[in-house]
Amino acid sequence: MIETVKNAWKIPELRKKLTFVLFAIVIFRLGFAIYVPFVDTKSLALQFSTLNNGNLLGYFNTLSGGGFATASIFAMSIYPYINSSIIIQLLQVAIPALERLAKEGGEEGKKKIQTIIRVTTLVLAAIMAFGYYITLKTYGVLTRTDAWSGIVIVMTMIAGSMFVMWLGDQITEKGIGNGISMILLVGIVSQGLKAVTTVFSLAWWAILIIVAICLGIIAFIVFITEAERRIPVQYAKRVVGRKQYGGQSTHLPMKVNMSGVMPVIFASTICGVPATIVGFTQPAQGTFWYNLANDWFAPGAPAYIIIYVLLIFAFAYFYSTIQFNPIEVANNMKKNGGFIPGFRPGKPTSDFIAKVLNKITMMGAIFLAIIAALPLILSNIPSLGALGIGGTTTLIMVSVSLETVRAIEGEMMMRHYKGFLE
C-alpha cells in the first residue's frame, strides 16, 4: 500500500488529487475543533466518558470521530448520509418506481436517485440534530435552554452534516476513491489513536497478545474481503455472416463477503438501542428495563453476543438478497448465449446460482460474526478489555483502505495505458 502511494505521488495528476484529499481531510478535522454554541463541552465530555460501548450514542461517537462527545459542528459527521443511502437502497426493492429509476434511468436516473438521497439526508440530519439537542438538554449541559438557542444548535448541526456530505462528494469528484468512505475512515482512525494509548498502558504480555490478535484479524479481513467464488461460464459460438462470435470461457465472480460491513452496522445499532433508551429514561435500579439494558444488552454479556450474532446473520442474508438476484443474472446470461457447464439455461441455472449464493452468504456471515463478536468475548478478560472497541471499526478501516488502494492502482493503470497509446 505504501509503495503504491509513493508511486502515485510521482505522477503530477495523481499528486494533485492526493493533495486535494489531504486538504479535505484537514478541513474535516478542523471542524471538530469548532463547537456548537450554548453547550458546556467539559460537562458533556464527562457524561460521554461514563457511556459503555453498547450505548448507541457511544457507537455514533466512534463513527463520527468523537464529535458527539464534544458537541462539534461536525458531530453527526457523515452518518445521516450513510443512513439515507441505505434506506433508499432498501426501498428500491419495495418500490418498483425507484427500482426502475436505478436500473433503467441511466445517468439521469442516477442523478435523480442522488437527489432523493440528499433530500433524505437533510430530513434525517434534522431528526438526528433535534434528538441530539434533546440529549444535551437531558444531560443538563446547555448554558441556555430557551427556544432560540435550541434552533441555533439544531440548525448548526444540520449545516455541519450537509457540509460534510458536500466535502465527501468533492473528494469523490476531485480526489481519489470514495469520499464518503474516506471521511468515515478518518473519523474512526482519530478515535483509534485513543485506543492505542489505552493498549500501551497495559502489561507487556497483554500488549503482545492484543497486537497479535489485531494483526490476525486484519489479515483475516483482507483474505475474506478479497475472496470470491468464481462460477465458470461458457458462451456458445454464433456465426453472423462470415464472422464467428462467442465460444469463449469466462467466470461469474461472487464475493464471499458480498454484504460488506452493513450487517454489522445494522446489528450494532439495534443492539445499542436498549442501552440508549435506558440512558434517556434513567429507570430505577433493579427494574425490568434497567436489568434488560445492563444484564442482557451489556457489551460482552452472553445474551448480547448471541442476539448480536443472530442479527448479523439475518442482515447478511437480507442484504445479499437485495444486492444479487440469481434469476436476473441467469436471464441476462441466457440472452447473451451463456451457460454454466452442466446446467441448462433458465431456472436450473438460477437455482444453482441461488444455491451458491446461500453457501457463500453463510461463510460471509460467519466471517462477520467472528470479526464483530470476538473482541466482545475477549473484552471479558480484564487485561484485554481494550479489545472491546469491536471489530466493526477494524473491518471498516481495512475495507476502505483496500478500496482506496484499488482506486489509486486503477488511476495509475489508466495513466500507463494513456502514455502507451500516445
Legacy VTK file of the C-alpha trace (Angstrom):
# vtk DataFile Version 3.0
C-alpha trace
ASCII
DATASET POLYDATA
POINTS 422 float
0.000 0.000 0.000
2.801 2.417 0.961
4.661 1.595 -2.256
1.504 2.262 -4.293
1.051 5.700 -2.707
4.749 6.532 -3.283
4.485 5.612 -6.964
1.257 7.600 -7.314
2.890 10.664 -5.727
5.446 10.741 -8.555
2.684 11.316 -11.138
1.723 15.054 -11.236
-2.005 14.488 -11.849
-2.304 11.909 -9.071
-0.211 14.052 -6.732
-2.703 16.873 -7.276
-5.606 14.560 -6.422
-3.860 13.169 -3.321
-3.072 16.709 -2.161
-6.744 17.654 -2.527
-7.756 14.622 -0.432
-5.270 15.583 2.314
-6.536 19.183 2.252
-10.163 17.994 2.567
-9.220 15.731 5.490
-7.556 18.673 7.273
-10.702 20.791 6.776
-12.814 17.919 8.105
-10.719 17.525 11.247
-10.586 21.290 11.846
-14.378 21.242 12.055
-14.131 19.131 15.210
-12.336 21.990 16.951
-15.358 24.281 16.392
-18.082 23.674 18.974
-21.825 24.236 18.845
-22.818 27.352 20.877
-24.606 27.243 24.244
-23.073 23.869 25.269
-20.813 23.137 28.253
-18.373 20.844 26.408
-16.473 19.795 29.562
-19.633 18.541 31.263
-20.709 16.786 28.044
-17.330 15.021 27.715
-17.686 13.869 31.322
-21.134 12.435 30.551
-19.834 10.545 27.493
-16.880 9.161 29.443
-19.371 7.157 31.529
-21.032 5.565 28.473
-20.321 1.919 27.719
-19.609 0.554 24.261
-23.112 -0.841 23.902
-24.723 2.579 24.078
-25.865 3.798 20.690
-24.521 7.287 21.404
-21.110 5.809 22.212
-21.232 3.903 18.910
-22.179 7.075 16.986
-19.396 8.922 18.781
-16.846 6.409 17.475
-18.105 6.589 13.876
-18.285 10.397 13.959
-14.689 10.774 15.111
-15.521 11.862 18.656
-17.713 14.794 17.642
-20.705 13.645 19.718
-18.722 13.839 22.954
-17.568 17.411 22.279
-20.657 18.870 20.528
-18.640 19.949 17.489
-20.347 21.290 14.367
-19.437 18.003 12.607
-20.806 15.851 15.447
-23.142 13.869 13.167
-20.410 13.587 10.526
-21.474 11.550 7.502
-23.881 9.290 9.419
-27.159 10.857 8.103
-25.927 10.376 4.520
-24.981 6.734 5.162
-28.386 6.053 6.711
-30.249 7.733 3.844
-28.214 5.764 1.254
-29.094 2.503 2.999
-32.783 3.455 3.288
-33.095 4.387 -0.411
-31.244 1.224 -1.422
-33.641 -0.901 0.609
-36.663 0.999 -0.723
-35.609 0.181 -4.295
-36.698 -3.393 -3.569
-40.056 -2.340 -2.116
-40.910 0.489 -4.546
-40.875 -0.547 -8.244
-40.611 3.071 -9.451
-37.322 3.545 -7.575
-36.014 0.228 -8.867
-36.790 1.197 -12.481
-35.188 4.589 -11.944
-31.978 2.997 -10.636
-31.702 0.255 -13.282
-33.209 1.773 -16.412
-32.833 5.512 -15.892
-29.189 5.698 -16.958
-27.162 8.734 -15.872
-30.310 10.832 -15.466
-31.812 8.160 -13.214
-28.659 8.061 -11.070
-28.784 11.839 -10.657
-32.424 11.638 -9.517
-31.558 8.874 -7.033
-28.715 11.019 -5.674
-31.110 13.965 -5.309
-33.551 11.767 -3.372
-30.687 10.580 -1.145
-29.587 14.152 -0.429
-33.123 15.254 0.459
-33.482 12.228 2.726
-30.113 13.117 4.283
-31.428 16.590 5.098
-34.545 15.131 6.757
-32.527 12.578 8.760
-29.995 15.234 9.760
-32.848 17.403 11.093
-34.267 14.466 13.085
-30.854 13.468 14.470
-29.960 17.078 15.300
-33.200 17.534 17.242
-32.598 14.221 19.050
-29.067 15.341 19.907
-30.430 18.623 21.257
-32.886 16.715 23.468
-29.952 14.568 24.677
-27.941 17.669 25.574
-30.949 19.047 27.426
-31.448 15.747 29.272
-27.803 15.683 30.343
-28.116 19.277 31.600
-25.073 20.559 29.687
-26.772 23.536 27.981
-25.839 27.025 29.132
-29.125 28.330 27.689
-32.395 26.418 27.325
-34.596 28.938 25.514
-36.187 28.202 22.132
-33.768 30.404 20.175
-30.684 28.564 21.489
-32.332 25.256 20.545
-32.956 26.477 16.979
-29.329 27.638 16.687
-27.970 24.296 17.916
-30.191 22.230 15.610
-29.504 24.401 12.527
-25.758 24.382 13.210
-25.728 20.578 13.417
-27.735 20.262 10.187
-25.414 22.657 8.355
-22.351 20.763 9.602
-23.720 17.432 8.425
-24.635 18.771 4.978
-21.199 20.371 4.619
-19.527 17.034 5.403
-21.709 15.374 2.759
-20.638 18.033 0.237
-16.995 17.569 1.245
-17.291 13.820 0.639
-18.736 14.457 -2.831
-15.826 16.796 -3.604
-13.296 14.129 -2.588
-15.030 11.619 -4.878
-15.118 14.079 -7.779
-11.726 15.792 -7.482
-9.750 13.307 -5.395
-9.230 9.541 -5.372
-11.577 6.890 -4.028
-14.954 7.218 -2.358
-15.110 10.453 -0.372
-17.849 9.254 1.995
-15.836 6.148 2.910
-12.711 8.284 3.321
-14.416 10.611 5.797
-15.755 7.637 7.753
-12.240 6.155 7.859
-10.668 9.406 9.099
-13.227 9.688 11.906
-12.594 6.122 13.088
-8.798 6.448 12.894
-8.911 9.612 15.016
-10.710 7.641 17.739
-8.424 4.633 17.289
-5.433 6.657 18.487
-7.020 6.839 21.953
-7.429 3.050 21.960
-3.722 2.657 21.108
-2.833 4.807 24.127
-5.008 2.575 26.315
-3.346 -0.575 24.969
0.183 0.632 25.754
-0.807 1.277 29.365
-1.324 -2.478 29.901
1.178 -5.183 30.887
3.747 -6.162 28.234
2.297 -9.649 27.722
-1.203 -8.195 27.235
0.196 -5.746 24.640
1.805 -8.631 22.704
-1.440 -10.637 22.749
-3.532 -7.666 21.618
-1.100 -6.764 18.794
-1.009 -10.406 17.624
-4.825 -10.654 17.669
-5.210 -7.338 15.811
-2.727 -8.388 13.113
-4.516 -11.734 12.784
-7.894 -10.004 12.465
-6.558 -7.608 9.799
-5.042 -10.486 7.788
-8.307 -12.434 8.109
-10.341 -9.419 6.931
-8.081 -8.858 3.905
-8.251 -12.560 2.959
-12.057 -12.791 3.146
-12.647 -9.361 1.590
-10.607 -10.324 -1.474
-12.025 -13.881 -1.639
-14.593 -14.728 -4.295
-16.353 -17.776 -5.720
-15.846 -17.998 -9.478
-18.550 -19.882 -11.381
-17.361 -20.967 -14.867
-19.462 -19.603 -17.736
-19.270 -20.767 -21.360
-20.626 -18.726 -24.273
-21.935 -20.603 -27.309
-20.467 -19.955 -30.753
-22.542 -17.871 -33.136
-21.929 -17.328 -36.845
-23.106 -13.981 -38.248
-22.292 -13.705 -41.939
-18.680 -14.703 -42.300
-17.753 -13.848 -38.719
-17.884 -16.088 -35.676
-18.805 -14.692 -32.278
-18.681 -16.195 -28.778
-17.149 -19.502 -27.866
-15.014 -18.026 -25.099
-14.889 -19.179 -21.494
-15.163 -16.777 -18.592
-16.445 -16.824 -14.998
-19.081 -15.208 -12.816
-17.363 -13.710 -9.726
-19.306 -13.771 -6.435
-17.745 -12.085 -3.414
-17.715 -14.144 -0.209
-18.462 -11.050 1.874
-20.985 -9.589 -0.570
-22.890 -7.565 2.033
-19.786 -5.772 3.323
-19.936 -4.184 6.759
-23.637 -3.219 6.593
-24.983 -6.227 8.601
-22.624 -5.378 11.462
-23.644 -1.712 11.428
-27.353 -2.642 11.475
-26.848 -5.202 14.271
-24.749 -2.799 16.372
-27.362 -0.073 16.004
-30.249 -2.316 17.057
-28.342 -3.843 19.995
-27.398 -0.363 21.200
-30.986 0.920 21.293
-31.980 -0.575 24.731
-28.950 0.908 26.484
-29.622 4.268 24.860
-33.291 4.268 25.904
-32.276 3.467 29.474
-29.750 6.314 29.319
-32.538 8.710 28.322
-35.231 7.479 30.726
-32.912 6.557 33.638
-35.161 3.900 35.264
-34.680 2.929 38.882
-32.040 0.309 39.656
-33.479 -3.196 39.838
-36.419 -2.565 37.484
-37.044 -4.712 34.391
-35.789 -2.126 31.876
-32.684 -1.397 33.932
-31.822 -5.095 34.166
-32.604 -5.615 30.458
-30.078 -2.980 29.402
-27.380 -3.817 31.941
-27.643 -7.624 32.022
-28.947 -8.649 28.593
-27.663 -5.850 26.371
-24.410 -5.016 28.143
-21.399 -5.443 25.798
-19.745 -8.798 26.403
-22.809 -10.342 28.067
-23.709 -13.801 26.654
-27.242 -12.732 25.663
-25.912 -9.587 23.948
-23.369 -11.577 21.909
-25.949 -14.213 20.883
-28.510 -11.598 19.755
-25.739 -9.641 18.039
-24.576 -12.682 16.035
-28.140 -13.706 15.076
-28.861 -10.187 13.796
-25.637 -10.223 11.754
-26.696 -13.485 10.080
-30.207 -12.178 9.385
-28.990 -8.900 7.853
-26.231 -10.651 5.867
-28.811 -12.837 4.088
-31.203 -9.906 3.671
-28.573 -7.592 2.196
-27.050 -10.197 -0.159
-30.553 -10.995 -1.463
-31.055 -7.324 -2.285
-27.677 -6.931 -3.984
-27.612 -10.128 -6.064
-30.608 -11.521 -7.960
-29.910 -15.069 -9.309
-32.953 -15.004 -11.637
-31.857 -11.731 -13.231
-28.273 -12.976 -13.649
-29.474 -16.246 -15.233
-31.775 -14.382 -17.652
-29.004 -11.994 -18.729
-26.688 -14.932 -19.233
-29.302 -16.706 -21.376
-29.894 -13.620 -23.540
-26.180 -13.395 -24.328
-25.874 -17.090 -25.173
-24.027 -18.004 -21.977
-24.476 -21.074 -19.800
-22.900 -22.781 -16.832
-21.437 -26.187 -17.840
-23.685 -28.970 -16.548
-26.779 -26.779 -16.118
-29.468 -25.856 -18.621
-30.156 -22.130 -19.166
-33.085 -20.637 -17.278
-34.411 -21.989 -13.984
-31.744 -24.725 -13.440
-29.044 -22.054 -13.782
-30.782 -19.610 -11.419
-31.347 -22.415 -8.874
-27.646 -23.309 -8.971
-26.587 -19.664 -8.574
-29.044 -19.261 -5.660
-27.571 -22.362 -4.007
-24.030 -20.997 -4.361
-25.208 -17.596 -3.082
-26.653 -19.180 0.072
-23.387 -21.021 0.746
-21.086 -18.035 0.337
-23.503 -15.807 2.284
-23.257 -18.276 5.156
-19.449 -18.094 5.015
-19.585 -14.284 4.832
-21.984 -14.131 7.805
-19.699 -16.420 9.843
-16.762 -14.159 8.975
-18.651 -11.018 10.060
-19.848 -12.705 13.262
-16.282 -13.717 14.193
-14.873 -10.245 13.480
-17.656 -8.490 15.425
-18.106 -10.898 18.344
-14.510 -11.981 19.069
-13.420 -8.603 20.549
-16.559 -8.574 22.731
-15.787 -12.065 24.032
-12.152 -11.160 24.750
-13.220 -7.924 26.460
-14.489 -10.064 29.373
-10.821 -10.728 30.201
-9.794 -7.703 32.347
-6.312 -7.327 30.853
-7.707 -7.475 27.313
-10.565 -5.042 27.871
-9.113 -2.628 25.299
-10.271 -5.008 22.592
-13.868 -4.190 23.443
-13.857 -1.370 20.867
-15.197 -4.007 18.462
-14.259 -5.423 15.105
-16.665 -3.196 13.174
-14.256 -0.273 13.089
-11.370 -2.553 12.056
-13.478 -4.008 9.252
-14.405 -0.522 8.005
-10.794 0.684 8.135
-9.393 -2.302 6.247
-12.200 -2.312 3.649
-11.866 1.417 2.920
-8.060 1.151 2.759
-8.270 -1.684 0.216
-10.869 0.248 -1.780
-8.638 3.353 -1.848
-5.556 1.384 -2.915
-7.539 -0.212 -5.750
-8.714 3.248 -6.849
-5.112 4.548 -6.887
-3.928 1.498 -8.827
-6.778 1.990 -11.298
-5.759 5.640 -11.845
-2.126 4.592 -12.362
-3.184 1.923 -14.844
-5.197 4.473 -16.824
-2.176 6.805 -16.980
0.007 3.873 -18.079
-2.270 2.922 -20.994
-2.721 6.561 -21.968
1.032 7.008 -22.236
1.357 3.768 -24.195
-1.282 4.815 -26.738
0.358 8.197 -27.211
LINES 1 423
422 0 1 2 3 4 5 6 7 8 9 10 11 12 13 14 15 16 17 18 19 20 21 22 23 24 25 26 27 28 29 30 31 32 33 34 35 36 37 38 39 40 41 42 43 44 45 46 47 48 49 50 51 52 53 54 55 56 57 58 59 60 61 62 63 64 65 66 67 68 69 70 71 72 73 74 75 76 77 78 79 80 81 82 83 84 85 86 87 88 89 90 91 92 93 94 95 96 97 98 99 100 101 102 103 104 105 106 107 108 109 110 111 112 113 114 115 116 117 118 119 120 121 122 123 124 125 126 127 128 129 130 131 132 133 134 135 136 137 138 139 140 141 142 143 144 145 146 147 148 149 150 151 152 153 154 155 156 157 158 159 160 161 162 163 164 165 166 167 168 169 170 171 172 173 174 175 176 177 178 179 180 181 182 183 184 185 186 187 188 189 190 191 192 193 194 195 196 197 198 199 200 201 202 203 204 205 206 207 208 209 210 211 212 213 214 215 216 217 218 219 220 221 222 223 224 225 226 227 228 229 230 231 232 233 234 235 236 237 238 239 240 241 242 243 244 245 246 247 248 249 250 251 252 253 254 255 256 257 258 259 260 261 262 263 264 265 266 267 268 269 270 271 272 273 274 275 276 277 278 279 280 281 282 283 284 285 286 287 288 289 290 291 292 293 294 295 296 297 298 299 300 301 302 303 304 305 306 307 308 309 310 311 312 313 314 315 316 317 318 319 320 321 322 323 324 325 326 327 328 329 330 331 332 333 334 335 336 337 338 339 340 341 342 343 344 345 346 347 348 349 350 351 352 353 354 355 356 357 358 359 360 361 362 363 364 365 366 367 368 369 370 371 372 373 374 375 376 377 378 379 380 381 382 383 384 385 386 387 388 389 390 391 392 393 394 395 396 397 398 399 400 401 402 403 404 405 406 407 408 409 410 411 412 413 414 415 416 417 418 419 420 421
